Amino acid sequence: MTGKRKVVGVLGGMGPEATVDFMAKVIARTPGETDQDHIHMLVDHNPTVPNRQDAILGDGEDPGPAMAAMARRLETAGADFLVMPCNTAYVFEQSVIDAVDIPLVSIIDETIAALPDDCDAVGLLATDGCLKADVYQKALRRQGIRAIEPTDGDMAVLMQTVYAIKAGDTGPAVAETMRKLALALVEDGAGAVIAGCTEIPLVLDQTMLDVPLLSSTDILAQKTVQLALSE
């Protein structure tokens, strides 16, 4: 592999295992045969960022300043562009954008852009904070696509499952719960499902569904590789 590659700045730790999963996917998608062929990633793995969920729901500290500080550190260290492997964090993306002079890649926009052309209804598996903030729904409306969200009961189960994954439980029972949540969206008319939380792909993959599953982690990783290797 030849040519100058861009340096990636990763705002990580939101959550920790999802960040490691994202980095592994970047490595897996990078063409190369030697260490030197791979992408230079600067990672601020900061799990002390205030809880994004709590802030959105009005019960917690604004994580924007902490995220802005991370972005500045990464820019100073030499990052050419930034990524955040956390969907809910994009509710506060303006704090990051305003803090630096390098671009932030939107996991939301990239995931929407990857939808099949013939899809007119999409199921959203995302945190209640992310859904309340309307970030995915707004992007879907711009494309004329209907968003199908979990019922209140399923949303409660989804949040319990996400926090179980954050606590390290990625076993078969958790995976089956997530599969059933996705299937409920399909039964409600979804022609595709977005895994709009970076914990979800840790237990849910395409083999478990008969409709397209869009992993926001996979999509962000692929875009990261594309940008880092571009001239």
Secondary structure, DSSP 8 states (H G I E B T S, - for coil): --S----EEEEE-SSHHHHHHHHHHHHHHS--SSGGGS--EEEEE-TTS--HHHHHTTSS---HHHHHHHHHHHHHHT-SEEE-S-SGGGGGHHHHHHH-SS-B--HHHHHHHTS-TT--EEEEE--HHHHHTTHHHHHHHHTT-EEE---HHHHHHHHHHHHHHHTT--SHHHHHHHHHHHHHHHHTT-SEEEE-STTGGGT--GGG-SS-EEEHHHHHHHHHHHHHH--
